[in-house]
């Protein structure tokens, strides 16, 4: 069979499984933890640092910063939450979603089928709503790692195809091209976790360099903002400000990371080495370190950032 057809089949199938798995996992976790989400939002959002903790915890529970951000935009639109509270949740949501990337960086693809079957069994034999919802997350987890496995199966064929390998060799080493591709791709698929997972596969297989992989990861963080922007269309001024607070938070963070690109890459390498991890964890750590640093920069100046958003997005 033509290697190009195998590459396309593996890429399309693997990406579809990865996207579906991430979405299914976050949907199941969101339904299973709905009470906890409401409790955290009602108790832990009166101050910015509490909102940040709540945003991190909620996103860690549901594994979807997009879902948390859209919920936050809706709460602000309905008047149940102020912009200053919403901003803290957004900071935390960006950090909480990095857990998915950390999971995908581990070589545990062999667990995909057992976990998938466990989810199916739970779905069929339990009547409890919590376990029903949790079963979806297990099925999604299985699909997610199955997608990564299928994507990895296509790597040898990419090396065999002179045209495709040359394409990666020429354009897979430029961080700015990577940033643009990551941003556009995430806008199209509405899932930064899926595109980060794809980046991990490409980098760990040696098809793209570390700098380009960082560019893709940074672009993912900007691309994920499109969902909040779409959710804010036709809503109140406060909801639109919340969406723009999310977008500009990521855009400014990426601009700072690009401005100090070499020190940033060296910091990620240093942290990975200090933790005793190998290079397969570099991309997941890039995603985590970027969002930790962004939160550290913005949290102390949240009050001024809120004023900036209010002055920028006028009635």
C-alpha angles and dihedrals in degrees: 000000000000109000090221091059091049090049091051093046093049092044095049095041095043094046092047092051091046094050094043091047094051092048094046092047093051092045092052094046091047092053093044093051100038094118092048090049092053091046093050092047093049097045107027106048106072092098132035097244090049090049089052092052091045092049091050093047095045093049090047087054097048100026094220122103088182092060093046092048092049090049089050092051088052093050092050091047090054092049095245093117136035125230092248090057093045092052091058091051090051092052089051095044091058090053097043093055092061089078089077091057090049090053092049092051092064117090095238101123089126087072093062097090097042092047091045091052091047089054092049091049091049090048093052102040106035129077099185111110092220093054091042089056093043090053089062090057091052091050089048090049089054093049091047094056092039087057092052090048092051091048090052090051089061095055097084090052090051088056090049093052107080094198097049094042090050089051091055092043093053101040103020095077101056114094093199093054087046091052092052093046092047092050096048094042093051090048089055099045097033092221124101090183091060094050092045088052090053090048090053090053093048094047097043090050091053095242094122132029127246094254092053091046089054089051090053091048093050090048089052090059092056095041093056090064092073092080093057090047091053091046091054095055111119093006132117124292090255092056091049090050089052091053091048091046087058094046098046091044090061096038093051091045091053092047090053092047091050091047090056095030099143096046089046093053091046091050091053090049091048094050091047091051093046090052089053093241128142128236093272087077096052098096095047089048090049089056092048097043092048093054094043091052092046091053091047090053097045104036096070091050099039093120091056092042090055090050089049092053091047092051092045098047104047129186 
